[in-house]
Amino acid sequence: MDNNYLHEIQTEAADQNEAPSIPIHAATLLLLRDNLNTIEVFMIKRAAASNFGNAWVFPGGKVDKQDIKDEYLSNLKLLNDESDEIKNGYLVAAIRECFEECGVLLANNKLGKLFKISENQEINNLQNFQKKINNKELSFIDMLKQLNIFPAIDTLNYFSHWITPETEKKRYSTKFFLANLPKNQKALHDGFEGVESLWISPDKALKLYKSGKFPIIFPTIKSLETLREFTSTKELLKTTFKKNINGKEF
């Protein structure tokens, strides 16, 4: 992290007299779209009181128990290696956190086809589900059951893996994924964990960061540096990350 941002981004240093904390499983989703000759990525500014508060981040969070194993998902083949529940959990968590934090739903119907939003009423219904989930009135899995849909893990592309340094009190083992914004869906911060949001090109984000106007942490910086090498999402997903979610690195 650049020293210029140390006073802005909320983190807590580890006690040097104690053993480092064990990293918690977490997942992050880089939601992408094309704009002219550049890629844009959706980013959220974290609420000041939250971990990494005031930083601009990609949607993401901790892997929940329900993400790892839930009866509703038990018959869904998420990976070739069905025994690896933690990997399944990362994938579901990335999709769940994306919906909770920005209202974008990556889901398939029971036939395995992408769940499509076509009318304003459907958009409003999704927004209502998002509010209920964030208010703890409903779980993400319960919403999937009601809509008879499943997490569209086939839309995710594995990107990278970051582990928080031992110098920080709260540590995460975070898998980063890529996905295109589905048609007719709109991304917007939830107003709780995220207080601002925008679509931005990697190059512009990095320029703002260097000018002191865009607080971001090291994994975000490195992710943006990789993205700016590509002019389209098609090129990015096809030429660089051929290793999909069944790849050895994931």
Number of C-alpha atoms within 10 A of each C-alpha: 13 12 7 14 18 12 9 15 22 17 15 12 10 17 13 11 6 8 9 16 17 13 16 15 20 25 27 26 29 27 23 22 20 16 14 8 9 19 24 26 24 23 26 25 24 26 19 16 11 15 15 20 19 24 24 25 24 22 27 26 22 19 23 15 11 16 23 19 15 12 9 13 19 11 9 12 11 22 17 10 11 13 9 12 14 15 21 22 23 26 30 28 28 29 28 28 23 25 26 25 23 25 23 24 24 27 23 20 16 12 8 13 12 18 18 16 15 11 9 10 10 12 17 11 11 19 18 13 21 25 16 16 18 18 11 10 10 14 17 22 21 13 17 17 13 8 11 12 20 24 25 20 21 18 19 22 24 22 22 16 16 14 15 17 15 17 14 16 19 18 19 20 17 23 22 25 24 22 22 18 20 20 9 12 16 12 21 20 23 20 14 14 20 24 15 17 20 15 18 18 20 22 17 14 24 22 12 14 19 13 11 12 13 18 27 23 18 11 18 18 17 11 15 19 15 13 20 19 14 18 16 19 19 13 13 18 20 10 10 11 16 12 16 17 23 15 13 7 11 15
